[in-house]
Each structure stands twice: as structure tokens, then as C-alpha cells.
Amino acid sequence: MDINQTASGKSALQRTGGGLLTPEQFANTINSKADRMLELWVGAVEMLQLKQLFKENTQRQVTSDVQTKVRPNHTVPMRRDGDDNIFFIDAGEGWDYLFRTYTYAAGVKYERTLMEIDDVGAIADKYSWLMEGADRTVRNALADVINRSIKPTNAPVLSLDGMYLIDSDRPNPDPKAPSWGNEEADADITEDAVFTAKTNAFNTVGPNGEKLKLKIKKILIPQAYERVAWVLENSKQVVGNANNDANWGVGGTQVEVLDDMTTNQILYLLDDTQSEKNGLELRWRQRPGLLDINFENPDVMGKRIRFDFGLGCLDPRYVWRGGLLNALA
């Protein structure tokens, strides 16, 4: 075996081979490759970790104005069947919120000759580039919302109350209800910090001022803090201490690394993000699809991908809490 090999760049590849196709076969080959790429892309996006944090809805118009209601804070009075007077409940008027969607599109084109001689999958590669670009667009948009959710100077979306996704001293639509907040103080990942967040979640008030008694179901952290969280979750004794006191935080809540989180922050999920309680929404007006592009030259062919979506947030209090993390030593 020759173990003294010298690097030498190869000559540029020539596109060769392949037999001629009829016009019908051209279209069938193009569409079959395009359909396959689209199927793979849709499957990948559905499994996207970030996407699981957003409740999905369909919106038919470019903009949609949502008028919210405030649940009444009442109990049901006793009555006898013979009583004529019925107590009728009425919901208060909440804030309105505007969901807006935006259109994204990109395309690829190639000459008919490439179809005739393509034996290395060049056209399929072009379609995969379209899908990768679409995936990156959606991923970056979702990640931007998460990474600019706590103490940003500006953010891609605001919540129903005009505040950021995670914020302090938030107003309520009912002026009689006290203000509230879902932002925790800057801290390290410690059992004390997690316990404080659980207590604050429990004491969160609703739009009508009623205590909601919320529970933390999952904790999201950046990858850089995975080891710190792992130690907390797996230490039976006090973390960093030789005493035999039990570690309150061990095994208490599921901790997950959010791959696309780049901000030093910790997010507490108080409920299933796919439930109706999640105010953070991804709205599709047009889901990604591939269409033919018709050029004046019949020997030039192409496809385009086009989709239309928007992001917004109604009331975040039932699902979202969080705070910034101190920098790692």
C-alpha cells in the first residue's frame, strides 16, 4: 500500500451521459424530484425542535385582528328551580392584537440540456437548496423570537399587552387587576433559583386578578449550560457542598437543551406548548409549495418555492416564564 500520497487537485467535472427524454418525461422527472424534496423538507420541519414551542394556526388574510375577552371572576350562586331570576355572566373586553404574515419566495432555473445529461443529481441538488433555504428561514425566524424574549432593546414580536414575551410589571386589561410579570431575576442555575421560579409561577395572577397556581413542566436552557443543569438534576446532596442535606432540585423538572438558543437565558414552560393556552403562535397563510416557472425560452426551466407566515403572541402568562443567566465562570 502506498502510504506516501501527494495531494493533487482533480480536473473540473464534465457533465456527461444520459439519454434524451421526451417533453413529457422532462416534466415527470422534474416534478418527481421536486415532490420528493418537498416531502423530505416538510418532514424535517415538523420535527424541528423550535417549532414545537409555537402553537400553529392558519390565517387566510395578510392581517388578522383578534379581539380578546377577559374571563369573569365569579362563582355560581345557589338557586331553587322555581326561581325566576337567573344570574347571567358576562366577559370583559380585552385588548385586540394584530397578526401579520409575510411572503417569502426563491427559485432555481436550468437549461433543458441539463435534464438530458444530468447523471449526478444536479437538479435534485438545486431543489434541496431551495428546501434548505426555506428551512433556514423558518428556523431563524423562530429562533429570533426566543433569543430576543428577555430584556431586549427590540424584538420581532410583542405580546398582547404590548410587552415582550418575557417581561416584568405587565399590565392587565382589567384595571382592577394588579400588574404581573413572568420575568425572573438574573441568576445562576441553582435549586434556589428554580424554587423561586416555581413559587412565582404559582402566584401568577390572571387577567381578572385571580391567582392561577401554575406549575413548571419543563425547563429550557442553552447548550453551554447543559453540564450545570445536569449536576443540579443528578446530585443527591447539596450541589457543591459536602453536607448530607438532600438536594431539592434533583429530578424535580425535565430539563432540555434548546439547540438554537444563543442567549444566556433560562425558560420555564408552564404547560404544553401545543395547547390552546400557549399565546405564542406561528401562523401560516400559505405553507411551502413548489411551482413551475415559465420562461420565454422553452429550453429554460425552473421551479420556485413560496410560502407565507407570521409570528405573534397573545397572552404568554399560562406557558412562559424566564430570566437571564449569569455568565459561566
N, C-alpha and C positions, 0 to 999 in steps of 0.2 A: 504493500500500500504506500502510495506517495504521501508523505506527511509534510513535505515542503512545498506547499502550494502558494503560488503567487497570484494576487488579485489582478484581474483584467476585466474591465467593463465590457459587457456584451454589446453587439451592434443593435441598433434600434429594430424593434419587431416590425415585420411586414404583415399586413392583414391579407391572408390568402385563403384559398379553399372555398368550399361550399358550392352548392349548385344553384341555378337560377330558380326563383319562386314566381308563381303566378301572382297577379294583384290580390286575389282572394287570400292566397297563402301569406302574403305580406301582412295583411290586416289581422289574420288569425294569429300569426306568430307574435306580432306586436302586442295584441290585446291579451294573449295568454300570459306573456311575460309580465305585462303591466298588472294584470289581475293577481298574479302570484305575489308580486312585490307588495301590492296593496294589502293582501291578506296577511302577509308577514308583519307589515307595519302596524296594522290595526291590532293584531295580537300582542305586539310588543308594547304599544301604548296603553292597552287595557291593563297590562301588568306593571305599568310604571308606578314606582313607589310614591312619587309625589302626587300622582293623580288620585290615589286612594284617600288623600286628605281633603279633596274637594267634592262636594255634592254636585252631581251633574243634572242639568236641565236643558230642555230645548226651547229656543226662543225664535219666533218666526219673523220678528221685525228687527231692524238695526238697533233700535232702542226700545226699552220696555220699562214703563214707570210702575213700580209696585207700591201700593198703599197698604201700610201695615195697620194692625189693630193691637190694642193693649188688652190683655185678658183681665176681666174684672176680678177683684179680690173680694170674694163673697163666700158665704156659707148658705145652705138651703134651709129656709125656715120650716118649722113644723106647721102642718095644717090638717084639718079634717076634710074628708071627702065632700062634705056638704058646703064647705066654704066657697064663696063666690069669687073672692079676690085671689088672684094668682100673682106671685112675685116674679116679675119679668127682669131678666138680667140683660145688661147692655155693655158692649165692649167700648172702650175708649178709643179715640182716634190716635194712631201712631204716626211716626214720620213716614214720608214717602222716600223711595230710593230708585235711582235710575240705573238700569243695567244697559250697557252699551257693548256692541260687538264690532269687531274689525275684520276686514278681509285680507287674507294672505294668499299669494299665488306665485308660482315659479314654474319654469318649463325646461324641456330639453328638446333638441332637434338634431336630425342626422339625415344624410342622403340615402336614397334608395340603394345605392351601391353597397353601403354598409350592411344592409339586410342581406344582400346577395352573397357576401363573403364573410360575414361575421361568424367565426367559429371559436371565438374566445369569450363570448358573452359580453361584448362591449355595450350592447344596447341594454341588456339586463342591468349592467353596472350603472348606466345612466338613470334607469328607473330607481335603483336603490339609492342613488344620490338624492333624488327628489324626496324619497321617503325619509332618509336620514335628516334632510333639511327640515322637513315638516316636524319630525320627532324633536329635533333640537329646538325648534321654535316654540312648541308647546311646553317642553321641559323647562326652557329658560324663563318663559312667562310665569309658570307655576312656581319655580324656584325663587323668582324675583319677589313674588308676594310673600313667601315665607321668610326670606332673608332680610326684607325691609319691613318687618312687622313690629319691631320693638325699638322705640326711641329713634326712628329715622328722621332725617331732615325733610324727606318727602317719600311717598310710597306710590306704587302703581294703582292701588285701590284704597278707598276709605270705607269705613263701616257705615251702617245705617245712621248712627248718631253723629257722623262727621269726624269721628276719631279713627286712629289707626287700629289694625287688627288686635294688637295688644297695647293697652293704654291705661293710664290712671285717671282718676277723677272724671269719670264719664257721666254725662247727663242721662236722665231718664225722660221719656216722653210725658209721663205723668208728673207735673210739677210738685205734687205732694210726696212723691217717692224720693228717697235720698239718692245722691250720686253713688256711683260704684266704680270698681276698677278690676281689671284682670291682669295687671302687671305686678310682678314680684320684684322685690329689691334685688339689685346686683348681688350675686353670691357665688360661692363655690358649690359643687355638687356634694352636699352633706346630708346626713339624716335630719339635721335641724332644719335645713332649707326645704327639704321635701315635706317635712311635717308642717312647716309654716304654710306652704302652698296648699296642702290638704285642708288645713284649717280655714284659710282664706276662701278656698273653693266652696267649702261647706257653708260659709257665712255670706256668700254672694246673694244679692237681692235681685228679684225680678223687676220687670218694667213697672209693676204696680207696688213695689216695695216689699213684697213677700219674700222671706228667706227661702232659697231654693235647695239648700242642703245637697250640693253637688259633690260627686266623688271623682277622684283622679283614676282613670282607667289605663292610661299609657303615658310614658314619658319619651319625648324625642330629643336626641342630643346630636351634636356634630361628631364626626368620626374621631377627631383629635381627643375627645373626652371619653372615649369608649372605655379605656382602662380604668379611669377614675370611677366611672359608674359601675364597672364590673366589680371592683373592690368593695364598693358600698353594698352591692347586691349579694355578695358572696361571703362577706366577713361576719362570722357569728358573734365575735366580740366587738367592742367599740373600735371603730376604724382608727388606726394609728395609735392605739393605746393597749397596754399590756394587761389592763384590768379585765375581770371576767364578766363585766356587765354585758347584757345582751345588746346587740345592735338592732335598734328599732327598724332600720331601713331594710334589713335583709329580706329578700323575697317578697317585699310588700307590693311592688308595682312593676309591670313589664316595662323594660327599658329597650328602646330601639334606636339604632343609629340611622339617621336620615342622610343618605348619601349626598344629596345635593344641598345640604345645609352648610353654608360657608360663614355664617355669622356665629360668634361665640354666644350662644343662647341656649336656653332650655325651654321646651314647650311641653305643657301638660294638656293632654286630651281628656276631657271630662265625659265624653260619650262617643258613640260610634260616629265616625265622620261621614258615613253614608246614610245616616238617619235624617229625618226632617229637622232635627234640632240644629244641625250644622248650618250656620249662616253663610259660610264660605262657599261660593258657587263657581263652577265652570259651566258657562252657557254656550251651547253650540247653535248657531243659526244654520250653518252648513258644515257637515262633517267632511273630512278629507275625501276627495274623489279625483280620479284621473279622467281627463277628457282629451279628445283628439284636437290638434291644432291644424287648421287648414291653411297652407301657404299657397301663394300664387303659382309657384313652381311645383308641379305634381311629383317631382322627384325628390322634394324635400319633405320630410315627415317629422312629426313631433307629438309630444304629449305635454300636458300641463297638470299640475296638482293645484287645487284651490280649496280653501276652507275658510270658515268664518267663525270666530269665537270671541268671547269676552269673559272677564272675571269681575266678581263683585262680592260684597259681604253684607248680609243683613245682620241680625243680632248675633255677635260671636260669644255671648256670655255662657251659653249652655255647653260649649265644646272647648273653647280656647282659653288658656292661661299661659303665661310665660314670663321670663325675665332674662336679662343678660347674665352671662357667666364671667367671672373674673378670669383674667388671662392665666394660663397654665404657667407654673414656675419653670 
